[in-house]
């Protein structure tokens, strides 16, 4: 059920206020043993009491949601996917959780994250095939939405931690522009890169949450217009090697957009990709190392080899190298016109292919790191299932910084064009 449809029916009195919470708890009971998306779920009676007392006039009245376990929820522990963190409940909500509560939404519980939102995966499996990774680091949030256990869920992205799990799990994942969603109450990995985002089953659900979490200047009246859109297509291979299903998804998207009358220009090669990826790696390792160093000093033996090694490597990066990477980041953040010209948005790969087999890794975020570095809004749009494996595939959309409302409206137009193309092909 779309969030707005549920809220409208609740407001009219045709649904009980506990309806969505009851549905989520039933889905958790049925699917959590296999999917393992949650580290903590609030008691049923607490959730039902909160739902019963919600004001039906609020924009997200009675809508339950998941919270990645690096973001605080009052009364729940924040373990950051690690055994070295205390399990005492937090006293206060993170700012974003408080905003959602004040809009009538109800936090169900905490979702699995990779260790300190980095690489070492948690126990979550892919809802479409438990032998495959759900991605990371926001694995639990993406999987919970994909499995129908929550209408939406909060995640975070430093490199590819929102978009890649969305791609692997087949849900809509939205990373807003850098700096728009307050991060108070979140365990920071990298202060220059980290963004709080969210997952939904449909683009309209993501937009409903955006109207609560994003400030008015970003979410004010925005019209996507009626004329042809100008799209820059960046082939996956322009950034890194891709599997055939990822490239095919991009080609099908480009074909559908052209048939719908939109202008699609291909950017290949992507000359700046290498320098941007190197800058991202430098900034991420430098900042992550200094943010995790206090934990590593006291509990180094309790950290994964991946994280402990990255802390060591990051502490070895000098201030000059870091400053140069930040300077490149700052100059390129303002370079939309140089990269995309007058394009309305960019379409590129969300991941190198479908979710890889195995649960010992979370896949490669190389296709998302550039947009994390630049701080531009990005979104994964599910398209179809890959032939043979049946795993989800889709594309990544990228927009201009600070124009998130317009970006979501443009994404809806592209989604409609792609759906019409699929319908036409099936009718034929």
C-alpha positions, -999 to +999 in steps of 0.1 A: +000+000+000+014+034-009+021+056+021-001+084+010-030+061+003-027+046+038-025+079+055-056+092+035-076+061+045-065+065+081-076+101+081-110+091+067-114+064+093-116+035+069-085+019+084-077+014+121-046+034+133-028+002+141-032-013+106+003-006+092+021-015+125+001-048+126+010-056+090+047-049+096+049-071+127+032-099+109+057-096+080+086-095+105+073-127+122+070-145+089+102-134+071+127-123+097+140-158+105+153-160+069+161-124+060+176-113+094+172-076+088+167-064+124+189-061+154+161-048+177+123-046+173+103-026+198+077-046+219+044-051+201+023-034+229+046-003+228+042+000+190+004-005+190+000+020+218+020+046+198-001+039+167-033+041+187-024+076+200-012+091+167-029+122+153-045+111+120-040+146+106-002+142+105+015+136+072+029+101+081+003+092+107+007+056+118+034+047+093+061+024+108+097+026+097+131+010+103+162+028+114+198+018+104+217+008+136+241+038+135+212+062+140+198+067+176+163+059+186+153+067+222+149+036+243+168+014+218+205+005+216+228+017+189+254-011+183+267+001+149+270-036+138+298-042+163+303-063+194+325-036+210+297-011+214+275-009+245+239-021+243+225+005+267+193+022+252+198+057+239+182+086+258+173+106+227+162+103+191+184+113+163+172+145+147+158+127+117+140+102+138+125+130+159+113+148+127+096+116+115+080+110+150+066+145+149+051+137+115+033+107+130+057+079+119+065+051+144+101+036+146+097-002+146+133-009+155+169-010+144+181-026+112+213-044+105+243-024+093+278-035+083+303-029+111+305+008+117+288+013+083+319+001+065+326-033+048+323-062+072+287-075+066+261-084+091+238-114+090+212-100+066+203-120+035+188-109+002+150-113+003+150-125-033+176-152-028+191-159+007+223-172-009+231-137-022+242-105-005+217-077+002+245-052-002+258-028+024+262-010+046+225-003+049+217-040+043+190-044+069+170-013+059+169-022+022+161-059+029+133-049+054+115-028+028+120-054+001+106-081+023+075-060+032+086-057+069+085-019+068+069+007+045+102+027+046+135+026+064+164+050+070+199+042+058+231+061+052+256+065+024+293+073+025+302+055-007+275+033-020+257+022+011+222+034+001+221+029-037+238-005-039+215-023-014+185-007-032+198-022-064+205-057-050+172-058-031+150-042-058+136-012-039+137+025-045+167+040-026+171+078-023+203+096-012+195+133-008+219+161-015+247+163+010+239+185+040+201+187+038+192+160+064+205+168+099+229+141+112+227+148+149+224+114+167+241+094+139+275+077+143+296+096+117+319+076+095+331+105+073+319+140+080+326+152+044+306+123+028+279+109+051+243+114+041+211+100+056+187+086+030+158+062+029+142+033+011+106+028-001+088+002-022+077+030-046+090+064-057+059+080-042+067+066-008+102+081-010+087+114-019+063+113+010+092+109+034+111+136+016+084+161+023+090+156+060+128+153+061+140+178+036+139+216+042+114+237+023+139+253-001+147+218-014+111+205-013+092+236-024+070+237-054+088+220-082+074+212-117+091+186-139+074+202-169+058+184-198+085+188-225+113+164-235+138+158-208+176+162-214+194+131-201+231+123-199+238+086-200+270+074-185+277+038-194+287+016-165+319+007-183+329+043-183+334+039-145+343+002-140+337-032-156+300-042-156+281-075-161+258-078-191+226-074-171+237-040-158+247-027-192+215-041-207+194-023-181+210+010-191+206+004-228+169-005-223+164+026-202+180+048-228+159+032-256+127+037-236+135+074-230+143+081-266+111+064-277+092+086-253+107+117-269+134+125-244+169+136-255+196+112-244+233+120-248+260+094-240+290+105-220+319+081-227+346+081-217+340+097-183+374+115-181+371+126-145+361+093-131+395+081-120+405+113-102+371+115-085+373+079-072+408+085-059+397+116-041+368+097-025+391+069-013+415+095+002+388+114+020+369+084+032+400+066+046+414+097+062+382+107+080+370+071+088+404+064+104+402+094+127+366+088+136+371+051+145+406+055+160+393+059+196+374+026+193+404+009+176+427+020+204+406+004+231+390-025+212+412-032+182+410-069+187+373-067+184+372-050+150+372-069+117+405-071+098+389-049+070+381-021+094+413-024+115+434-023+083+416+007+069+421+026+102+458+019+100+460+029+063+439+060+069+460+073+097+490+071+074+474+096+049+490+130+053+471+163+057+484+176+024+470+146+004+437+149+022+435+187+016+442+182-021+414+156-023+390+180-005+399+208-029+391+186-059+358+176-042+349+213-037+357+223-072+338+194-088+308+198-066+300+230-086+308+215-120+274+201-131+275+222-162+310+211-171+301+174-166+264+173-177+259+205-196+222+216-197+210+180-188+181+177-164+196+146-148+222+118-153+213+081-158+240+055-150+246+021-134+236+016-097+258-015-094+280-036-116+253-063-119+229-082-098+235-091-062+266-113-060+264-148-044+277-152-009+272-133+024+309-126+032+310-093+013+286-065+003+295-059-033+313-030-050+302+006-045+324+021-072+293+032-093+280+053-064+312+068-049+315+096-074+280+110-066+287+106-028+319+127-033+300+153-052+271+153-028+246+153-056+212+136-050+210+101-064+183+074-066+180+038-075+151+030-098+142-007-100+134-019-136+131-056-139+145-090-129+175-105-146+169-135-169+180-167-153+188-155-117+155-136-112+175-110-092+165-073-094+182-049-118+177-012-124+194+021-130+208+050-109+196+086-114+216+116-104+205+152-100+217+187-092+227+195-057+199+211-036+172+206-062+159+174-046+122+181-051+127+187-088+149+157-090+122+134-075+096+149-099+119+143-129+126+107-116+088+101-116+086+112-153+114+089-162+099+060-142+066+065-161+083+065-195+102+033-186+070+016-173+051+025-205+080+010-225+078-022-206+040-024-210+042-018-247+068-046-251+047-070-231+016-061-252+035-067-284 
